[in-house]
Amino acid sequence: MEAEATTTFLKGGYFTTAVNLPANLRVVVLNSIYFSTRHWPETLSNGTRPADPSGVFVWLEGVLSAAKANNEL
């Protein structure tokens, strides 16, 4: 596993990796526990819950933009 993949996996259970098959393929793995109705992230000091508790959405936008720029599927 690549160093960045290890870092994001340990942070929030998500990662991405390139797979060189006949085409440039980008595999993105998300941790679905954040979307479970039985899992609630910690409440913030202002009484709200974070919209992106582990930063996965910001990370995903960057991964998808880079994949598009690199012509990855």
Buried (B, 14 or more C-beta within 10 A) or exposed (E): EEEEBEEBBEBBBBBBEEEEEEEEEBEEEBBEEBEEEEEEEEEEEEEEEEEEBBEBEEBBEEBBEEBEEEEBE
